[in-house]
Amino acid sequence: MNLDFEPVTALLVLEDGTVYTGRAIGAKGTSSGELCFNTGMTGYQEIFTDPSYFGQMMIMTNAHIGNYGAKDDEVESDRAQIQGLIVNEYCYVPSRPLADRSLQDYLEEHSVVGISNIDTRSLVRKIRSEGAMNAILSSEIDDVEQLKKQLTQTPSMAGLELSSQVTTEEPYYFGNDASTYRIAAIDYGIKKSILRRFVERDCYVRVYPANTPYEEIKKWQPDGYFLSNGPGDPAAMEYAVKEIKKMIEENVPVFGICLGHQLLGLALGIPTYKMHHGHRGINHPVLNVVSGKGEITSQNHGFGIEAAAIEKHKDKVDITHMNLNDNTVEGFKVKGKRAFSIQYHPEASPGPHDSRYLFDEFIDLL
């Protein structure tokens, strides 16, 4: 990588009019989306390639980003999904011998615009106090008023359906067809590490597009159904809720994660809501109220299911997991059915691995 270049200024303009000036990183260009932050101290490449982040601008709270470069097999999808990257200190030259390329080369290859050398602490404090908001980032336009005007064209995440933009176009298989179990995975924005966790448990997975009718999926005669993570507002996905209702009626084994958890709730009549600034990181404490044990979890979501509504549906569901930071609902099981879901990410690549037992619990249902 050629490091003999003149630094280029980049601008980050927030929906409330706040402007940050920093140094351009990644590809040259202009991009916009909803601001969010992740507190993970490692795993930045897995974060950047997680389809759940589609449509969002990622702020990394760890001070140094790029120090271990990029590796071809440490990805959750086939491309970078974030709309932009915002960091404090950026490392152009990786110190990891196993790296396939620098993060700079990776961001340029995937056309991700970024900014460094800004006060990410103040930016994160703003989001924590004022809530998630849209922003626009540019390394090619230096007119703040022009950027503000362009930013008004960026839609709010509330009411936005995005799974159709990241789902697979055609069904595909993952694993060994001689495996003991067959899992039908509905791809609302699925991560590769989830598929690997199923294969480790002797499962053969067929991954279906998000809008596939249940009648078509069950022709494959799967042993269980998996509802994946993904981006956007679950309340805008009536097409998915309709098919999940059919799964519940037929009492097939169902396991939902993140967006899949929210969609399962909607299928039971439990509303979702947009959180103030969401949960994103790899150190979130969760209580398993069934076992009484605590778990350190990996999380990435900006929507949740209403706890008060669950109280009104005690005849339908039992809460199994609660967030110890803010008492939001992190998991439930459906009474009288072989269906349960979790708000966080038990596959947790690169970690923590406290919650991988949930995949075993799903296998036990098959």
N, C-alpha and C positions, 0 to 999 in steps of 0.2 A: 504494500500500500504506500502511495506517495504521500509523505507528510510535509512536503515542501509546498505549502499553500498559505495564502493570506486568510486569516479568520474572517468569516462572513457574519454580519449581524442578523439576528432573527428576532421577530416580535411575537409575543403571545398576548392576545387581547381577549379579555373575559367579557362575559355577557353584561356584567355590572359596570363596564367601562374601565376597569383596572388594566394597566398595561405593564408588561414585563419585557425588558430588553436583555437579550443574552447572545450567546454564540450559537450559530447554526451547526447542527450535527445531522447525520443521515443524509437523505436525498434533498435536493433543492426543490422547493415547491411551496404550496399552500394547502392546508388541510384544516378541517373543523370537526367538532364532535363534543360529546359530553365529557367534562373533566372528571377523572376519578383517580384515586391514589392507592398504591399497594405497598404494604409495610414489610413485605418479604425481603430478607437480606440475601437471598440466593434464588436461583430459578428464573432469572429475568427472561431468558429465551422462551421457556415454557409459558410465561405470562404473555409475551408478545404474540405468540402463535395460538393462544386459546381463543376459539371462536366466540366465547361468551363476551369478549371485549370488543367485538365488532361494533364500530360506531362510536368508540370512546377514545379520548386522549389520555394517555397513561402518565401519571406522575409517579416516579419511583422515589420513595422516602429514604432508601439507603444512599449514603453519600457518594459511593463510587459505583458507576455502572460501566460495563464494558471490559473490566479487568480480566475476565477469563474468556473473552471472545465469544465465538459462536461455533456450535458443533452440529453437524447435519442430523444426528439422531436424537437430539434433545429438543424436539418440537412436538406440539400437540395437534398440528394440522399442516397442510402443505404450503402455507404461506403465513406471513405476518398479518395479524388481524387488526391491530390497533390503528387508529387514525393519526396518531402522532405520539412522540415521546418527549417527556420533560424531565430533566435530571439536574442535579447540582454539579457534580464533577464527572466528567466523561473521559474514559480511557480509550485512546485510539489504538494502542498497541497491547495485545493480550499477553499475559505472562504464563498462560497455560499451554504446555507442550502439546496436549491433545486437541487443541482448538483447530478447526478446519479453516477458519478465517477470522478476521477482526469483526467486532460488532458493527463498526462503520461500514465495512464491505457488505455485511448482511443487510443493514438498513437501506443502503443504496440499491442493492439487488432487489429488495422488496418495496422500494419507493416509499419508505417511511420518513416523513419529515420530522425533525426534532430540534430541541433547543437545550442548551446547557448553560452553566454559569449564571443561574438565577437562584433566588432565595426560595427554595422549595419548601422550607419550613413555614414561611409566611403564607405561601400559596395553600399548603395543606391546612393550616389554621383557618384560612378564609373559608375553605370548603366545609370544614368541620363545624364552623359557627354559622355560616350562611346557607349551607346545603349545596348539593351538586348543581352545576351550571354549565352551559355551553361555552366554548372558547374557540378561537381561531388562531392558528400558528402559521407563520410565513417566513421563509428565508429568501423571498424574491420580491415582496411588496413592502415598502417602507412607509406607506401612507396609512396612518392609523385610522383615519376616517373612512378610507376605502375598505379596510379590513372590518371595521364595525358594520358597515353596510352589508358586506358579504356574510357576516356572521348572522344577520337577521334571517337569512335563507336556510339556516341549519335548523331542522325540526327538533322539537323536544323529544326526549326519550320516552316520556309518558305517552302512551297510545301508539307507540311505534312498533310495528311488526318487522323483525329482522331475520328470523330463523330461515325464511325462504331465500335469503341472500347468501347463507353460509352452508345450507344443507347439501348433501350429495345429490347430484342430478339423477343418478341411477343406483339401484341397489348393488351392494358388493359384499363379498365374504371376507371374514377375518378369522384366521385360525385353521385348525385341522378338521376336515369333514368327518374324521373317524372318532371325534371326541364324544364323550358321554352325553353332553347336554347341548341343546340348540337354543340360542338366545336371539330373539328378534329385537334389535336396537333401533329405536326411532331417532333419527339424527336431526335434532333441533340446533346442533352446533357441537357435536360430540368431540371429545378429546381422545387422542390415540392411546394415552395411558389407561383410560377406562377399558378400552378394548383389550389391552394387554392384561389387565387384571382378570378379565373373564377367561382369556386363553390359559392363564396360569391355573385356572380352576377347572380345566378339562371341558371348556365350552367352545363350541363352534358358533360364530356370530354372523348373522346376516344383517347388514345395516341398510335401513330404508329411508327414503326421502321423507321430510317432515310431514308432507300432505298425503302420505299413502293411506288409503282406507284400511280399516281394521280387517274387513272381509278379505282383502287381498293378502294381508300379512299372515293371517291364520292359515292360509292355504299351504304355507310352508311347514305347518304343524310344529311350531316352536314349543319348547318346554316352558319358556318364560318370556316376558316382555320388559324391555328396559326403556325408560323415558329419559333422554339425555339432558345435559346442560345446554345452554344456548343464550343468545343475546336478546335484548328488546323487552317489551312489555308483555307479560303472559296474558293480560286481559284482552290483548289484540289478536289472540290466537284461537278464536272460536272453532276453527277447522280442526285443531288438535284436541280441544276439549271434547268435541263431539265424538271423536274416535275413542278417547280414553274412557268415556262413559260406557261404551260398549264393552270394553275390557272389564270394567268393574262389574257390569251386569252378568257377564259370563264367568266371573270368579276365576280368572286366570292369574297366575303369579305375575305381579307387577312390582318393579323397583324403579323409583324416580330419584334423580339427583338434580338439585338446583332448579333450573327452569322446569324440569320434569316434575319436581316436587310441587312447584307452584301450580302447574297445569293439573296435577292430580287433585290438589285442593279445589281448584275451580270446578273440576268435574264432579266434586262432591257438594258444590254449592257454597264453598268457602271463598270469600273475596280475597283479592290480592291488593297491595298498595305499594306506591313508590316510596322507598326509604329516604330519609333526609340526606344521607351521603353513602349508604351501603356498607357492606363488609367486604374487605379485600386484603388478604394477607395470609400468612401461614402460621399464625400464632394465636388464633382465636379460641378461647376456652368454651367448651360445651359440656353440659351435664347430661349424661344418659340417665334419665329419671327411672328407668326400669332396673338397671344394675346398680345405680348410685355412684358410678365411676365417672371421673372427669376425663375429657379428651382435649388434646390440643389439635386444632383442625385447620385445614386449608379452606379459605372461603373466597368467593367472588360472586357477589350479587348485589343488585341495586333495588330489587323488589322483594317483598315478603308476603306471607299469608297472615291474615288478621287473627290474632290470638283470641280476641273477644268473640269472633265468629265461631271459632272452634269450640268455645264454651257453650255456644248455642247448639252445637252439633255433636254433643257428647254421645248421642245414640249412634253416631256414624264413625267417629274417630277417637283415638287415644293419643295424646301427646307423648312422645318417647324421648325427645331431646330438646333442651332449652339452652339458649345462649347465656352465659354467665356474665357477660358485659352489660347487656341491655334487656335481658329476659324476652327476647324475640323467640318465636317458635323455630326450632331447627330440625324437627323430625316428627312424624306421626305414622301410625298404622291404621288401616281401615278395619273396623270391627266386623267380624264375620266373613272377611274376605282375605285373600292371600295377596295383599297389596300394602306397601309401605314406601315411605320416601324420606329423603334427607335434604336439608337446605344446602349443606356444605359439600366438599369434594373429598370423599373417602379414598379415592385413588391416589390423591396427594402426591403428585410428582413435581419436584423432587422430595417432598416431605411436608409435614410429619406423617407417620404411618399408623397413628393410634386407631384410626377408624376403618382400616381395611377389613376388619371382621364383618362389616356390613355386607360385603360381597359373599362371604361364607353364609351369612343368614339368608341371603337371597337363594343361594344354591340349595340350602336346606328346604326351601319352599317348593323346589321343583319336583 
